Amino acid sequence: MKVLIACEESQAVCKEFRKLGHEAFSCDILPCSGGHPDWHIQGDVLEQLNKDWDMIIAHPPCTYLSNAGAPHLFKGGQLNKERYAKGMEGKDFFMKLLNANCDKICVENPTASKIFGLPKHSQVIQPYEHGHPFQKRTLLWLKGLPELTPTNLMKEREPTTKIGNWFNKGNGTNRKIQRSKTFTGIAKAIAEQWGRK
C-alpha cells in the first residue's frame, strides 16, 4: 500500500507503516528527524496529494486553528483580524487534506476554535489509550477508515504540561516541533490497525 504521512518530520507514523512492508513516505517542509531521508519528501504536501495514494494520514499545523490560541484571537475582547486570517488559511489547508482524492484519509488536530467552523470530528483519542501516561486530547477526522481501538490503557494520566522532556525540550520553534510529534504508541496503533494486509 502507498501511504503518505503529511506534515510529518518525525517519521513516527511512516516508520511503523514501513515495518509492515508498506511504501510509506513522510512529507514536510522541514527535513526529517526520523533518520530515513530516503522515505521523506521535503516540500509542499499539496503538490503530492494527486499521486495515487492508497491512504493519507495528515498532521496539519494547528497554531492558528487550535482552541488553545483563543486568548490571542480575541485580545482585549477584540477579534485579532490578522490572526483570524491566518486561522482561515489553516482551515483551507486542513480542508484540502481532508478532501484529497483518496479513499482512506485521517486528519488529526487538537480542538479548534469554533469560529473557524471545521467539520465535526470522527473520534477523540488520548496518549493514555496507547501506552503513554499522558493526556493530550487529539481529534481525528476519518474517511474510509474505522475508529482506532485503544491498545494499552494506562491508569496514570498526567496533563500535557507534565510531559516534560518528551514535549517541552527547548523553546520557540524547537518546542513547537517537539509538541507536534506523534506518540509512538499512537503511531503503532495507526499502522497496525489501518495497515494490516
C-alpha positions, 0 to 999 in steps of 0.5 A: 500500500502507498501511504503518505504521512503529511506534515510529518518530520518525525517519521513516527507514523511512516516508520511503523507503516514501513515495518509492515512492508508498506511504501510509506513516505513522510512529507514536510517542509522541514527535513526529517528527524526520523533518520530515513531521508530516503522515505521523506519528501521535503516540500509542499504536501499539496503538490503530492496529494494527486499521486495515487495514494492508497491512504493519507494520514495528515498532521496539519499545523494547528497554531492558528486553528487550535482552541488553545490560541483563543486568548490571542484571537480575541485580545482585549475582547477584540477579534485579532483580524490578522490572526483570524486570517491566518486561522482561515488559511489553516482551515483551507489547508486542513480542508484540502487534506481532508478532501484529497482524492483518496479513499482512506484519509485521517486528519488529526488536530487538537480542538479548534476554535469554533469560529473557524467552523471545521467539520465535526470530528470522527473520534477523540483519542488520548496518549493514555489509550496507547501506552503513554501516561499522558493526556493530550486530547487529539481529534481525528477526522476519518474517511474510509477508515474505522475508529482506532481501538485503544491498545494499552490503557494506562491508569496514570494520566498526567496533563500535557504540561507534565510531559516534560522532556518528551514535549517541552525540550527547548523553546520557540520553534524547537518546542513547537516541533517537539509538541507536534510529534506523534506518540509512538504508541499512537503511531503503532496503533495507526499502522497496525490497525489501518495497515494490516494486509 
